[in-house]
Amino acid sequence: MATNERIFNLEERTTVFAEKVITFCRTIKPDAVNQRIISQLVGASGSIGANYGEAVEAESKKDFIHKISISKKETKETRHWLRLLTAAHPEKKEELLPFRKEAHELLLIFAKIVRSSRANRPIENSIV
């Protein structure tokens, strides 16, 4: 996969992100705290791309905005769990930094998509 393709193909980018999160989480020793954080983190990071894929296949502009908004929410949740995993494992802070950076970038992307889509959305039932 070419680097530029990864940057501009959001479906691929979100999938690769979730795959890397899964791979990293497998390196953490499971205990009561880690298991809860990892379960939530893996779920949220995987949902980002799943909901993006749903948005791409949306049946309407409203449906698209809704599903992109869910991707945005899942990205925020992923950032939350990454922060907690960093707190639980300060020795892995440097390893977790790229994940936190990617989650932040994805959040900015989804926020921009939502804003742009809402701005370009026709006003329904308006009287002219």
HUZI-V418154 format. One record per backbone hydrogen bond with DSSP energy under -0.5 kcal/mol. CO is the residue of the C=O (numbers start at 1). NH is the residue of the N-H. E is the energy in kcal/mol with one decimal. If there is no record, write none. Layout:
co=<CO	CO>
nh=<NH	NH>
e=<E	E>
//
This chain:
co=<2	3	4	5	8	9	10	11	12	13	14	15	16	17	18	19	20	21	22	24	25	31	32	33	34	35	36	37	38	39	40	41	42	43	44	45	46	47	48	49	50	51	52	53	55	60	61	62	63	64	65	66	67	68	69	70	71	72	73	74	75	76	77	78	79	80	81	82	83	84	85	87	89	90	92	93	94	96	97	98	99	100	101	102	103	104	105	106	107	108	109	110	111	112	113	114	115	116	117	118	122	123	126>
nh=<6	7	8	9	10	13	14	15	16	17	18	19	20	21	22	23	24	25	26	27	28	35	36	37	38	39	40	41	42	43	44	45	46	47	48	49	50	51	52	53	54	55	56	57	58	64	65	66	67	68	69	70	71	72	73	74	75	76	77	78	79	80	81	82	83	84	85	86	87	88	89	90	92	93	96	97	98	100	101	102	103	104	105	106	107	108	109	110	111	112	113	114	115	116	117	118	119	120	121	121	124	126	128>
e=<-1.7	-1.9	-2.1	-2.2	-1.1	-2.7	-2.5	-1.7	-2.9	-2.1	-2.0	-2.5	-2.6	-2.3	-2.4	-2.5	-2.6	-2.8	-1.6	-2.1	-1.4	-3.0	-1.3	-2.2	-3.3	-2.3	-2.1	-2.9	-3.0	-2.0	-2.8	-2.7	-1.9	-1.7	-1.1	-0.8	-1.7	-2.5	-1.8	-2.7	-1.7	-2.3	-2.3	-1.0	-1.9	-2.5	-2.6	-2.3	-2.4	-2.7	-2.2	-1.6	-1.9	-2.3	-2.4	-2.8	-2.0	-2.1	-2.3	-2.4	-2.3	-2.0	-2.4	-2.4	-2.2	-2.1	-2.5	-2.2	-2.1	-2.4	-1.5	-0.5	-2.5	-1.4	-2.1	-1.3	-0.6	-2.3	-2.6	-2.4	-2.5	-2.0	-2.4	-2.7	-2.3	-2.2	-2.2	-2.8	-2.5	-2.1	-2.3	-2.5	-2.6	-2.9	-2.6	-2.5	-2.3	-1.9	-0.5	-0.6	-0.5	-0.8	-0.6>
//
